[in-house]
Amino acid sequence: MPPKSRSTSTPDVPERIVDIDVEQEMQGAFLEYAYSVIYSRALPDARDGLKPVQRRILYMMQDMGLIPARAHVKSARVVGEVMGKLHPHGDVAIYDALVRQAQAFTMRLPLIDGHGNFGSLDAGPAAQRYTEARMAPAALLMTTGLDENVVDFVPNYDDRLKEPGVLPAAFPNLLVNGASGIAVGMATNMPPHNLVEVVNAAKHLIKHPDADLPALMRFIPGPDFPTGGRIVGLEGIKDAYASGRGTFRTRATVRIEKIGRRQGIVVTELPYGVGPERLVEKIADNVKNKRLQGIADVTDLSDRKNGMRLVVEIKNGFVPEAVLEQLYRLTPMEETFGINNVALVQGQPRTLGLKELLEVFIGHRLDVVRRRTQFRLDKALDRLHLVDGLLIAIVDIDEVIAIVRSSDDAGAALSRLMERFSLSENQGRYILDMQLRRLTRFSRIELEREQAELQATIADLRSILEDEGKLRTLVSDELGQVAADHGTPRRTVLLTSSGPATGAAAATQLEIADDPCWVLLSSTGLLARTSSAEPLETEGRRARHDLVVAAAPATARGDIGVVTSAGRLVKVSVLELPTLPPTAGRPNLSGGTSVKEFVTFGKGERALTIVPLAVAGVEDPDDPGFAMATATGVVKRVVPEPLGNKPEVEVIALKDVTARQKDEVVAAVGLTSGEEDLVFITSDAQLLRFSASLVRPQGRGAAGMAGIKLSAGARVVSMTAVAPDAVDPVVVTVAGDSAGGASQVGSAKVTPLSEYPSKGRATGGVRCHRFARGEDTLLLAWAGPSPAEAATSTGAAVALPGPQGRRDGSGTALDKPVAAVAGPPTT
């Protein structure tokens, strides 16, 4: 017989049945679940811009010591630490959050440095056991100061550990990197922005708390996606910045090129979140369904070296602009982005406008810096207290030793020291623990120096805590340093209308007034246009991150020409250039776009200057055109002719220097009157100055005429035009070793141009620089109005020496290599 089953009920405990209302139970459970999702999972905190899982990942990576200077570790190890100690959820969700923070195409300023396959716009990442990760430099800005009591710590899920409720966040991460998440009954979708623009707006709001939205939008004109692209129509952005909700359209960055015998549309940037495979598939489906016409082939030539290059070949007989409009309408080459700025403020979800987002961050940062200052003040006071006690002990060290030796135990010695020298308990214990080597006379000098330093530090820290203005200035300065260290130029171009973003830009031109403006070219190769024809800053050409080396007048719907070292004049539509925000100071070219986006350069070819182009049917007999100089000493003046539909023309016939090498254009300058002095400077430090009127204008096919007579082995390194009314013109020469390369530091000399006499064209000139030991060539030279300013290849400022009277003197050693020199604009 089978055994009898035993009852699992306990007879001594009576059953307890509770009647509940199902509707109330469901409501309560749903509200608890909704609150948990909103607060603990889906929405970011408005202060540090992070969801709890993202915050826990960064905190745990810092706790593990995974700083940028350390080696990568397996992502699975990070996920395990986060899941085991702080985040009691699935490892898939944690790894997805880690991956997103490492993707450069998702985050404008990635917080994690990933090693391995972290996915693409079309494919997911490799498994966490294959990839490795560590903190990116920007992540340190999020966590620095956690050991200084700058934020409150809260218990983890099992109350065994502590975790920060928010990170210190030294930059507005929520605006810079954006956020997306779906909670219960609400969602957030915030676009990324440019770090430099956001910091400038935050600094303005710190200084002017009553600033309105238009004032802030002068600094933040719109989102800036890591994948670039273009935003068309800014009204939705204004709505979103005002109310927290709005929509706008993003478009791919394209240009129309000649592809073999056909015309082609080349896509170099896609809308945020759109991958090339998805786009190719959508184009193929529309061609198969005969909704798209005129497309012969689609080829994806993207790679890691050259970036994205998707080529859409157009069938003969079809207008590329018309096909492009179909692509915008039927494929993800144009997408809509909906802004919904929902974030947690003091634990409550709120929809925030631009000013509110900045105010929450600034309030958080002020609190962090205030708490950090108080922490450092307390540490300095504690240390000063101990140092004061040590100094008392060293003065009467013999008596201290006698008291210690005659005491029965440490407790008695402590009591007697406190009573004899009026010490606190901490001071007494510290003296008892003091090492004998600290009893020397030199130790007393060191202690007195430390005492003075601590007193000065305490005074500075107290002044910050007592003066709100100093505190706000400190926060503003720290933000500025973050932007200087981690800021990058704007990638997304903002267009005020929805016309096609091509060279023709026909629809856009009908909506945008053809107002006068200036087109600027920077020393780092950025192009941008101003919002008006107001004269440029006259105190210098230094922009906020590099130099303006050329400025050309134009109109918003017109064209300008880019002159290259290969002797080409390439037409660029002004409408396609980003517009610089109005500024009372020098132009900020950080929002410019690289000239490489508009001009395809050959090997070794580079942009030299920009010039205005003639308009068909409009003749200007007084137009002096522009002048060019080649490496072999040839000079040529060209008066631009209307290019019509030609995208580019050759403006000089370059001769062969050797069987394998052609001459190249080394300098090109726009002329305003034709009476300027052309200043040639050669590699062997010869300077020739003659009037531009001695060079007659020639047609595009001409080879030019003799400009300067060169000695054997010399070449022209610079040719500039100096107007007769130029203010205190100077000559800047930078000398170095011909075998040292262009990156060497070298020495510089600044000399008044008046020291050099005018001579005839095609002569040899006079010496302008005496080479010191180790120097045998001029690396760079420039002549123009004062004050002259210099910059490195990255746009950083380089201090030049003051002018000297000797035209053939030696230079002064520099602290950085110079890549460009410019003076004030001549507008």
C-alpha positions in Angstrom: 0.0 0.0 0.0 1.3 3.5 -0.8 2.2 5.7 2.2 -0.4 8.1 3.4 0.1 11.8 2.6 0.8 14.1 5.5 -1.1 17.4 6.0 1.1 20.5 5.5 -1.2 22.7 7.6 -0.2 23.5 11.2 -3.2 22.8 13.5 -2.0 25.3 16.1 -2.1 28.2 13.6 -5.6 29.3 12.5 -6.1 30.2 8.9 -6.4 33.9 8.2 -8.2 35.0 5.0 -8.3 38.7 4.1 -11.0 40.0 1.8 -9.7 42.7 -0.5 -11.2 44.7 -3.4 -9.7 43.5 -6.6 -10.1 47.0 -8.3 -8.3 48.8 -5.4 -5.5 46.1 -5.3 -4.9 46.5 -9.1 -4.8 50.2 -8.9 -2.4 50.2 -6.0 -0.1 47.6 -7.6 -0.2 49.5 -11.0 0.7 52.8 -9.4 3.6 51.3 -7.4 4.8 49.6 -10.6 4.5 52.9 -12.6 6.3 54.9 -10.0 9.1 52.3 -9.9 9.5 52.4 -13.7 9.4 56.3 -13.8 11.8 56.9 -10.9 14.1 53.9 -10.9 14.4 52.9 -14.6 13.1 54.9 -17.5 13.6 58.6 -16.9 16.8 60.5 -16.4 17.5 62.9 -13.5 17.6 66.5 -14.7 20.8 67.2 -12.7 23.2 64.6 -14.1 21.2 63.5 -17.1 21.5 59.8 -16.2 19.1 57.0 -15.5 19.8 54.9 -12.4 21.5 52.1 -14.4 23.8 54.5 -16.2 24.7 56.2 -13.0 25.4 52.8 -11.3 27.6 51.7 -14.2 29.8 54.9 -14.1 30.0 54.7 -10.3 31.0 51.1 -10.2 33.6 51.6 -13.0 35.2 54.3 -10.9 35.0 52.1 -7.8 36.8 49.4 -9.9 39.5 51.8 -10.9 38.7 51.7 -14.6 40.0 55.2 -15.3 41.2 56.1 -18.8 44.9 55.5 -17.8 44.1 51.9 -16.9 43.7 48.9 -19.2 40.3 47.8 -20.5 38.5 45.0 -18.7 35.8 42.6 -19.9 32.4 44.2 -20.1 30.9 41.1 -18.5 33.0 41.9 -15.3 31.5 45.4 -15.2 28.0 44.1 -15.7 28.5 41.5 -13.0 29.7 44.1 -10.5 26.8 46.4 -11.2 24.2 43.7 -11.1 25.5 42.1 -8.0 26.0 45.2 -5.9 23.7 48.0 -7.2 21.2 47.0 -9.9 19.1 43.9 -9.2 17.8 43.5 -12.8 18.8 41.5 -15.8 22.3 41.7 -17.2 21.0 42.4 -20.7 19.5 45.8 -19.6 22.8 46.7 -17.9 24.9 45.7 -20.9 22.6 47.7 -23.3 23.1 50.8 -21.2 26.9 50.3 -21.1 27.0 49.9 -24.8 25.0 53.0 -25.5 27.3 55.1 -23.4 30.2 53.9 -25.5 28.7 54.5 -29.0 30.1 57.6 -30.7 27.2 57.6 -33.1 24.7 57.7 -30.2 26.4 60.0 -27.7 27.7 63.4 -28.5 30.3 63.0 -25.8 30.7 59.2 -25.0 31.2 58.4 -21.4 32.7 54.9 -21.9 35.7 53.9 -23.9 34.8 50.6 -25.6 37.2 48.1 -27.1 35.7 45.6 -29.5 32.5 45.4 -31.5 30.1 47.8 -29.8 27.6 47.7 -32.7 26.7 50.1 -35.5 23.6 51.9 -36.7 22.5 48.7 -38.4 23.7 45.9 -36.1 23.9 45.2 -32.4 27.1 44.8 -30.3 29.0 41.6 -29.7 28.3 39.7 -26.5 29.6 41.2 -23.2 32.1 38.3 -22.9 33.9 39.5 -26.0 34.0 43.3 -25.5 36.1 45.4 -23.1 35.4 48.8 -21.5 36.8 51.5 -19.3 35.8 55.0 -18.4 36.2 57.7 -21.1 37.8 61.0 -20.1 34.3 62.7 -20.1 33.1 60.1 -17.5 35.7 61.4 -15.0 33.9 64.8 -15.2 30.7 63.0 -14.1 32.3 61.3 -11.1 35.1 63.6 -9.9 34.5 64.8 -6.3 32.4 61.8 -5.0 35.0 61.4 -2.2 34.5 65.0 -1.1 30.9 64.8 0.1 29.5 66.7 -2.8 26.3 64.5 -3.2 24.2 62.4 -0.9 24.6 58.6 -0.9 21.6 56.3 -0.6 21.3 52.6 0.4 21.5 50.0 -2.4 18.7 47.4 -2.9 19.7 45.2 0.1 20.9 48.1 2.4 24.4 46.7 2.5 26.2 49.2 0.4 25.8 52.9 -0.5 25.5 54.5 -3.9 25.3 58.1 -5.0 21.8 59.4 -5.6 23.1 61.7 -8.3 26.6 62.2 -9.8 28.5 65.6 -9.5 28.3 66.1 -13.3 30.8 68.8 -14.2 28.9 69.5 -17.5 25.2 69.5 -18.6 25.1 65.9 -19.6 21.4 65.7 -20.3 21.6 68.5 -22.9 24.9 67.3 -24.4 24.2 63.6 -24.8 20.4 63.7 -24.8 18.2 60.8 -23.5 15.4 58.5 -24.5 13.1 56.3 -22.5 9.6 55.0 -22.2 8.0 54.9 -18.8 4.4 54.2 -17.8 2.1 56.9 -19.2 5.0 59.1 -20.3 8.2 59.1 -22.3 11.3 61.2 -22.9 13.2 61.9 -26.1 15.9 64.5 -25.9 18.4 65.3 -28.7 22.1 65.8 -28.1 23.7 69.2 -28.3 27.2 70.7 -28.8 29.2 70.9 -25.6 30.7 74.3 -26.3 27.4 75.9 -27.1 25.7 74.4 -24.0 28.5 75.6 -21.8 28.4 79.1 -23.2 24.7 79.3 -22.6 25.1 78.0 -19.0 27.8 80.5 -18.4 25.6 83.3 -19.7 22.7 82.2 -17.5 25.0 82.0 -14.5 26.0 85.6 -15.1 22.5 86.8 -16.2 19.9 84.7 -14.3 17.1 86.7 -15.9 18.2 85.9 -19.4 15.3 85.0 -21.7 15.0 82.2 -24.3 16.1 84.2 -27.3 19.3 85.2 -25.5 20.0 81.6 -24.7 19.3 80.5 -28.2 22.0 82.8 -29.5 24.4 80.3 -27.9 22.3 77.1 -28.5 20.7 77.5 -31.9 19.7 73.9 -32.1 20.6 70.3 -31.5 24.0 68.9 -32.7 23.9 65.2 -33.6 27.0 63.0 -33.4 26.3 61.8 -36.9 26.1 65.3 -38.3 23.3 65.8 -40.9 21.1 68.8 -41.4 18.1 70.2 -39.5 15.6 71.9 -41.7 13.1 74.3 -40.2 13.8 75.8 -36.7 10.3 76.6 -35.5 9.9 73.2 -33.9 13.1 73.7 -32.1 12.0 77.0 -30.7 8.8 75.5 -29.5 10.7 72.7 -27.8 13.1 75.1 -26.1 10.1 77.1 -24.9 7.7 74.4 -23.7 9.7 71.2 -23.7 7.8 69.7 -26.7 8.3 70.2 -30.4 9.3 68.5 -33.6 11.7 69.2 -36.4 13.0 67.4 -39.5 16.5 66.1 -40.1 18.1 65.4 -43.5 21.1 63.6 -44.8 24.1 65.6 -46.0 24.5 65.1 -49.7 26.3 66.6 -52.7 25.8 65.9 -56.4 28.9 64.7 -58.2 30.0 63.3 -61.5 30.1 59.4 -61.1 31.8 58.1 -64.3 29.4 59.1 -67.1 26.5 59.7 -64.8 25.5 62.1 -62.2 25.3 60.8 -58.7 24.1 61.8 -55.2 26.8 61.2 -52.6 25.5 60.8 -49.1 28.1 61.6 -46.4 25.9 62.0 -43.3 22.6 60.5 -42.4 19.9 61.6 -40.0 20.4 60.7 -36.3 19.8 57.0 -35.7 19.5 56.0 -39.4 22.0 53.4 -40.7 23.2 53.0 -44.3 21.9 49.4 -44.6 18.4 50.5 -43.6 18.6 53.3 -46.2 19.8 51.0 -49.0 17.1 48.5 -48.2 14.4 51.2 -48.3 15.7 52.6 -51.6 15.7 49.1 -53.1 12.1 48.5 -52.0 10.9 51.8 -53.4 12.7 51.1 -56.7 11.2 47.6 -56.9 7.7 49.0 -56.3 8.3 51.7 -58.9 7.7 54.5 -56.4 11.3 55.8 -57.0 12.4 56.5 -60.5 15.7 57.5 -62.1 18.0 55.5 -59.8 20.5 53.2 -61.6 22.5 51.8 -58.7 23.2 52.3 -55.0 26.7 51.6 -53.6 27.9 51.8 -50.0 31.5 52.8 -50.0 31.7 53.6 -46.3 34.7 52.6 -44.3 36.5 53.5 -41.1 39.1 55.6 -42.8 37.0 57.8 -45.0 33.7 57.7 -43.1 30.3 57.4 -44.7 30.0 57.5 -48.5 26.8 56.2 -50.0 26.6 56.7 -53.8 23.3 56.8 -55.6 23.8 56.8 -59.3 21.2 58.7 -61.4 20.1 57.4 -64.8 20.8 59.6 -67.8 18.0 62.0 -68.6 16.9 62.4 -64.9 17.5 65.6 -62.9 19.4 64.7 -59.8 17.7 67.4 -57.7 14.3 65.9 -58.6 15.4 62.4 -57.6 16.8 63.8 -54.4 13.4 65.3 -53.5 11.9 61.8 -54.0 14.6 60.3 -51.7 13.8 62.8 -49.0 10.1 62.1 -49.3 10.2 58.3 -49.5 13.2 57.1 -47.6 14.9 57.7 -44.2 17.1 60.4 -45.8 14.6 62.7 -44.1 13.3 61.9 -40.7 11.2 63.7 -38.0 12.6 64.0 -34.5 10.1 64.7 -31.7 11.5 66.5 -28.7 9.9 65.6 -25.3 12.0 66.9 -22.5 10.7 64.9 -19.6 13.1 64.4 -16.7 13.1 64.0 -12.9 13.3 67.1 -10.8 13.4 66.3 -7.1 12.0 62.9 -7.9 9.0 64.2 -9.8 8.7 63.9 -13.7 8.5 67.3 -15.3 8.5 68.6 -18.9 11.3 71.2 -19.1 12.2 73.9 -21.5 15.8 74.9 -22.4 16.1 77.5 -19.6 14.6 75.2 -17.0 17.1 72.4 -18.0 20.0 74.8 -17.6 18.7 76.2 -14.3 18.3 72.7 -12.8 21.9 71.9 -13.8 23.3 75.2 -12.6 21.6 74.8 -9.2 23.0 71.3 -8.9 26.5 72.4 -9.8 26.4 75.3 -7.4 25.4 72.9 -4.6 28.2 70.5 -5.6 30.8 73.2 -5.6 29.5 74.6 -2.3 29.7 71.2 -0.6 33.1 70.5 -2.1 34.4 73.9 -0.8 33.0 73.2 2.7 34.6 69.7 2.7 38.0 71.1 1.7 37.6 73.9 4.3 36.9 71.4 7.0 39.9 69.3 6.0 42.1 72.4 6.0 40.9 73.5 9.4 41.5 70.1 10.8 45.0 70.0 9.4 45.7 73.5 10.6 44.6 72.5 14.1 47.1 69.6 14.1 49.9 71.8 12.6 49.3 74.4 15.4 49.7 71.7 18.0 52.9 70.4 16.4 54.5 73.8 16.4 53.7 74.1 20.1 55.3 70.8 20.7 58.5 71.5 18.7 59.1 74.8 20.6 59.2 73.0 24.0 60.2 69.6 22.7 62.4 68.8 25.6 59.6 69.3 28.1 57.3 67.2 25.8 59.8 64.3 25.9 60.2 64.6 29.6 56.4 64.5 30.2 56.1 61.4 27.9 59.0 59.6 29.6 57.8 60.3 33.1 54.2 59.2 32.4 53.0 55.7 33.4 51.1 55.1 30.2 49.9 56.8 27.0 46.7 58.0 28.6 48.5 59.7 31.4 50.9 61.3 28.9 48.0 62.5 26.9 46.3 64.1 29.9 49.5 65.8 31.1 50.3 67.2 27.6 46.8 68.6 27.2 46.9 70.2 30.6 50.5 71.6 30.2 50.2 73.1 26.7 46.4 73.7 26.5 46.1 71.2 23.6 43.0 69.4 22.3 42.7 65.7 22.5 43.4 65.4 18.7 46.5 67.6 19.0 47.8 65.6 21.9 47.3 62.2 20.2 49.0 63.6 17.1 52.0 64.7 19.1 52.3 61.4 20.8 52.3 59.7 17.4 54.8 62.1 15.9 58.0 60.5 14.6 61.4 61.6 15.9 62.6 62.8 12.5 59.9 65.5 12.6 61.7 67.1 15.6 64.4 68.8 13.6 64.8 72.5 13.1 64.0 72.1 9.4 60.7 70.4 10.2 59.7 73.5 12.1 60.4 75.6 9.0 58.3 73.2 6.9 55.4 73.3 9.5 55.4 77.1 9.5 55.3 77.2 5.7 52.4 74.7 5.7 50.7 76.7 8.4 50.8 79.9 6.2 49.6 78.0 3.2 46.7 76.5 5.1 45.7 79.9 6.4 45.7 81.3 2.9 43.7 78.3 1.6 41.2 78.7 4.4 40.7 82.3 3.6 40.1 81.6 -0.1 37.6 78.8 0.7 35.7 80.9 3.2 35.5 83.8 0.7 33.9 81.4 -1.8 31.3 80.2 0.7 30.6 83.7 1.9 30.3 85.4 -1.5 27.7 84.0 -3.9 29.3 85.9 -6.8 32.6 84.2 -6.3 30.9 80.8 -6.1 29.0 81.4 -9.4 32.3 82.7 -11.0 34.1 79.5 -9.9 31.3 77.3 -11.4 31.4 79.3 -14.6 35.2 79.1 -14.9 35.1 75.3 -14.4 32.5 74.9 -17.1 34.7 77.0 -19.4 37.6 74.7 -18.8 35.5 71.6 -19.5 34.5 73.1 -22.9 38.1 74.0 -23.7 39.3 70.5 -22.9 36.5 68.5 -24.5 34.7 70.8 -26.9 34.4 70.0 -30.6 33.1 71.9 -33.6 29.4 71.7 -34.5 28.6 68.8 -36.8 24.9 69.4 -37.6 24.1 72.2 -40.0 21.0 74.3 -39.2 18.8 75.4 -42.1 15.9 77.8 -41.6 13.8 76.3 -44.4 13.0 73.0 -45.9 14.5 73.4 -49.4 16.8 70.8 -50.8 20.3 70.9 -49.3 22.1 70.8 -52.6 24.2 73.2 -54.6 21.2 74.4 -56.4 19.0 74.9 -53.3 16.2 76.2 -55.5 13.3 75.8 -53.1 15.4 77.1 -50.2 16.4 80.2 -52.2 12.8 81.2 -52.7 12.2 81.2 -49.0 15.4 82.8 -47.7 16.1 86.5 -48.4 19.2 87.1 -50.5 20.8 89.3 -47.8 24.4 90.4 -47.9 26.7 88.5 -45.5 30.4 87.5 -45.1 31.8 84.1 -45.7 34.7 83.2 -43.4 37.5 80.6 -43.7 39.4 79.6 -40.6 43.0 78.3 -40.3 41.7 74.8 -39.4 39.6 74.7 -42.6 36.1 75.6 -41.3 33.7 77.5 -43.4 30.7 79.6 -42.1 28.8 82.7 -43.0 27.7 85.6 -40.9 24.1 86.6 -40.3 24.6 90.1 -41.7 27.0 92.3 -43.7 28.2 94.2 -40.6 31.9 94.8 -40.5 33.9 92.1 -38.9 35.8 92.6 -35.6 38.7 94.9 -36.1 40.8 94.0 -33.1 42.1 90.8 -34.6 41.2 87.8 -36.5 41.3 85.4 -33.6 38.0 83.5 -33.5 37.1 81.6 -30.3 39.2 78.6 -31.3 41.3 79.5 -34.3 42.1 82.3 -36.8 40.0 83.7 -39.6 42.4 83.6 -42.5 40.1 84.8 -45.3 36.8 86.7 -45.5 34.8 87.2 -48.7 31.6 89.3 -49.2 28.7 87.4 -50.5 24.9 87.1 -50.4 22.9 84.3 -48.7 21.8 82.8 -52.0 25.0 83.5 -53.9 28.2 81.5 -54.3 31.8 81.9 -53.3 34.9 80.4 -54.8 37.5 78.3 -52.9 41.0 78.6 -54.4 43.1 75.4 -53.9 46.8 74.7 -54.1 46.2 72.7 -57.4 45.0 75.9 -59.1 41.3 75.1 -59.0 38.5 77.6 -58.3 35.6 75.5 -56.8 32.1 77.0 -56.4 30.4 76.6 -53.0 26.8 77.7 -52.3 26.7 80.2 -49.5 23.3 78.8 -48.5 24.8 75.5 -47.5 27.2 77.1 -45.1 26.2 77.2 -41.4 25.3 80.6 -40.1 27.2 82.0 -37.1 25.1 83.3 -34.3 25.3 87.1 -33.8 28.0 88.1 -31.4 29.3 91.4 -30.1 32.9 90.1 -30.1 35.0 88.1 -32.5 33.3 85.5 -34.7 32.9 82.0 -33.1 33.8 79.5 -35.9 33.3 76.5 -33.7 29.9 76.1 -35.5 31.6 76.1 -38.9 31.7 73.1 -41.3 34.9 71.7 -42.7 35.7 72.9 -46.3 36.2 69.2 -47.1 32.4 68.8 -46.9 32.1 71.0 -50.0 35.3 70.5 -51.9 36.8 67.1 -52.9 40.6 67.5 -52.6 43.2 65.5 -54.4 46.3 64.1 -52.7 48.3 66.9 -51.0 45.8 69.5 -52.2 44.5 72.1 -49.7 42.3 75.2 -49.6 44.2 78.5 -49.7 41.5 81.2 -49.6 38.0 82.2 -50.6 37.0 84.8 -53.1 33.7 86.3 -54.3 32.4 85.1 -57.6 31.1 87.2 -60.5 27.4 87.1 -61.2 26.3 86.3 -64.7 25.1 89.5 -66.5 26.7 91.8 -63.9 29.9 93.3 -65.0 32.2 95.2 -62.6 35.1 96.8 -64.5 36.7 97.9 -61.2 36.9 94.4 -59.8 40.6 93.7 -59.1 40.1 90.0 -58.7 42.6 88.0 -56.8 46.3 87.2 -57.0 48.1 83.8 -56.8 51.7 82.8 -56.2 53.3 79.4 -57.0 56.2 77.7 -55.3 58.5 78.5 -58.2 58.0 82.3 -58.0 55.2 82.8 -60.6 52.5 85.4 -59.9 49.1 85.7 -61.6 46.1 88.0 -61.3 42.7 86.6 -62.1 39.4 88.5 -62.4 36.7 85.8 -61.7 34.2 85.2 -64.5 30.7 83.9 -64.0 31.0 80.1 -63.7 27.4 79.4 -64.7 26.7 75.7 -64.1 30.3 74.7 -63.9 31.2 73.4 -60.4 34.8 74.3 -60.8 37.5 75.7 -63.2 41.2 75.9 -63.4 42.5 79.4 -62.9 46.2 78.8 -63.6 48.2 76.5 -65.9 50.8 75.0 -63.6 54.1 73.9 -65.2 56.0 70.8 -64.5 58.9 71.2 -62.0 60.3 67.7 -62.6 59.1 64.7 -64.6 57.0 63.6 -61.6 56.2 66.9 -59.9 54.1 69.9 -60.9 54.4 73.4 -59.6 51.8 74.3 -56.9 50.0 77.4 -55.8 51.3 78.3 -52.3 49.2 81.4 -51.7 46.2 83.2 -53.0 44.8 86.6 -51.8 41.8 88.6 -52.7 42.4 92.2 -53.8 40.2 95.2 -52.9 41.7 98.0 -55.0 44.5 96.5 -57.2 46.9 99.0 -55.6 48.0 96.7 -52.8 51.6 95.7 -52.3 52.3 92.0 -53.0 54.9 90.7 -50.5 56.7 87.5 -51.6 58.8 85.6 -48.9 61.0 82.6 -49.8 62.3 79.7 -47.9 65.8 81.2 -47.9 64.5 84.3 -46.1 64.3 86.7 -49.1 61.5 89.3 -49.2 60.3 91.1 -52.3 57.7 93.8 -52.2 56.1 95.3 -55.3 52.7 96.8 -56.4 49.9 94.5 -57.6 49.4 97.1 -60.4 52.5 95.7 -62.0 50.7 92.4 -62.6 48.2 92.6 -65.4 45.1 90.4 -65.1 45.2 87.3 -67.3 42.7 84.7 -68.5 42.1 81.4 -66.6 44.3 79.4 -69.0 47.4 81.6 -68.7 50.4 80.4 -66.7 51.2 83.8 -65.0 54.4 85.8 -65.1 57.6 86.1 -63.1 57.0 87.3 -59.6 60.3 86.8 -57.7 63.7 85.6 -58.7 64.7 82.5 -56.7 68.1 81.2 -55.8 69.0 77.6 -56.3 66.9 75.3 -54.0 64.6 78.0 -52.7 60.9 78.2 -53.0 58.1 80.7 -52.2 56.5 80.0 -48.8 54.2 83.1 -48.6 52.6 85.8 -50.7 50.3 88.3 -49.1 48.6 91.6 -50.2 49.0 94.7 -48.0 46.7 97.6 -48.6 48.2 101.2 -48.8 46.1 102.2 -45.8 47.0 99.2 -43.7 47.6 100.0 -40.0 51.2 99.4 -38.9 51.9 96.5 -41.3 54.4 93.9 -40.1 56.3 90.9 -41.4 56.1 87.7 -39.4 58.7 85.0 -40.2 59.1 81.6 -38.5 62.4 79.8 -39.0 63.4 76.2 -38.4 65.3 73.1 -39.7 64.4 71.9 -43.2 64.8 68.3 -41.9 62.6 68.9 -38.9 59.2 68.9 -40.5 56.3 71.3 -40.2 55.5 70.3 -36.6 58.7 71.7 -35.1 58.5 74.8 -32.8 61.1 77.1 -34.4 61.7 80.8 -33.8 59.7 83.8 -34.8 60.5 87.4 -35.7 58.1 90.3 -36.2 59.4 93.3 -38.1 57.6 96.5 -39.4 57.0 96.2 -43.2 58.4 99.8 -43.6 61.9 98.3 -43.0 61.7 96.6 -46.4 61.9 98.8 -49.6 59.6 98.3 -52.6 61.4 96.9 -55.6 60.5 95.8 -59.1 58.7 92.6 -60.0 60.9 89.6 -60.9 63.8 90.8 -58.8 65.5 89.0 -55.9 64.4 91.0 -52.9 66.2 91.6 -49.6 66.9 89.4 -46.6 64.2 89.3 -43.9 65.5 86.8 -41.3 68.9 85.7 -40.1 69.0 82.0 -39.4 70.4 81.0 -36.0 72.3 77.8 -35.3 70.2 74.8 -36.3 68.0 76.8 -38.7 68.3 76.8 -42.4 64.8 77.6 -43.8 61.6 79.6 -43.2 58.8 77.3 -42.1 56.1 80.0 -42.4 55.8 83.7 -43.2 53.1 86.4 -43.4 52.8 90.1 -44.0 49.8 92.3 -43.1 48.3 94.9 -40.7 48.9 94.8 -37.0 48.2 93.1 -34.7 49.4 89.8 -36.0 48.2 86.6 -34.3 49.3 83.0 -34.6 47.7 79.6 -34.0 48.7 76.0 -34.0 47.3 73.3 -36.4 44.5 72.7 -33.9 43.7 76.4 -33.5 45.3 77.0 -30.2 46.8 80.5 -29.7 50.6 81.0 -30.0 52.2 84.1 -28.5 54.4 86.0 -31.0 57.3 88.2 -29.9 57.1 92.0 -30.1 58.2 93.9 -33.3 61.9 94.6 -33.7 63.5 97.1 -36.1 66.2 94.8 -37.6 64.9 93.4 -40.9 67.6 90.7 -41.0 67.7 89.9 -37.3 67.2 86.4 -35.8 64.0 85.2 -34.2 62.8 84.4 -30.7 62.1 80.8 -29.7 58.4 79.9 -29.6 56.6 77.6 -27.2 54.4 75.9 -29.7 54.6 75.2 -33.5 52.9 77.8 -35.6 50.6 76.7 -38.4 48.9 80.0 -39.4 49.3 83.7 -38.9 46.6 86.4 -39.6 45.8 90.0 -38.8 42.6 92.1 -38.5 40.1 91.8 -41.4 40.0 94.4 -44.1 36.3 94.8 -44.4 
